[in-house]
Amino acid sequence: MNVQIEESWKKALAAEFEKDYFLRLVAFVRQEYQMTTIYPPGRLIFNAFHLCPYDKVKVVIIGQDPYHGPGQAHGLCFSVNDGVPFPPSLQNIFKEIHDDTGAPMPTTGNLTRWAEQGVLLLNATLTVRAHCAGSHQRKGWEEFTDAAIRVLAEHRDHLVFILWGAYAQKKGAFIDRQRHLVLSSVHPSPLSAYHGFFGNHHFSQANAYLQQHGETPICW
């Protein structure tokens, strides 16, 4: 599958790669890619880690599942490839960024530009069957991504964790609020965006916190 994962993450998560659950997960995922259409493409499974090295992480945004439609998923939560129409949640994210910071609406939904600035765009589950949401949940990915969040929360300081929706909030419940900034609201999906996502000012709050701690703000 020719997966790519950046060296500092290989080191930070070395213990996970040896655990039984991860070996079972790898066997399952390999079989799935051989049998049917899985997103994202195999080489991009760890794209969030590959583009945002462990020691460069400033902000963590937690999603749930990769997009399961053709050409959308490329290993970064909420992000789609260049030229792909913006999914509704991503449209709402961009609207809030515009309202919060004044940044213009982007022409692409590809969030690689965020990852390269230190935003870890981490889905809880890193693979999915085509047109079958949630199909790779409870296979081991959640344990692996929990470990990634934990290693950041416990060994780094003054990070921003952005938790949209009940699922992400539960996943980030253990994060030390004295050590990091944790921003929570409802999910940006059309079902909930008008009930507390719009107007949450998470993007300006994140940047203010980063600047307070001597970090360059994110160009959202």
Buried (B, 14 or more C-beta within 10 A) or exposed (E): EEBBBBEBBEEBBEEBEEBEBBEEBBEBBEEBBEEEEBBBBBBBBBBBBBBBBBEBBBBBBBBBBBBBEEEBBBBBBBBBBEEBEBBEBBBBBBBBBBEBBEEEEBEBBBBBBBBEBBBBBBBBBBBBBEEBBEBBBEBBBBBBBBBBBEBBBEEBEBBBBBBBBEBBBEBBEEBEEEEBBBBBBBBBBEEBBEEEBBEBBBBBBBBEBBEEEEBEBBEB
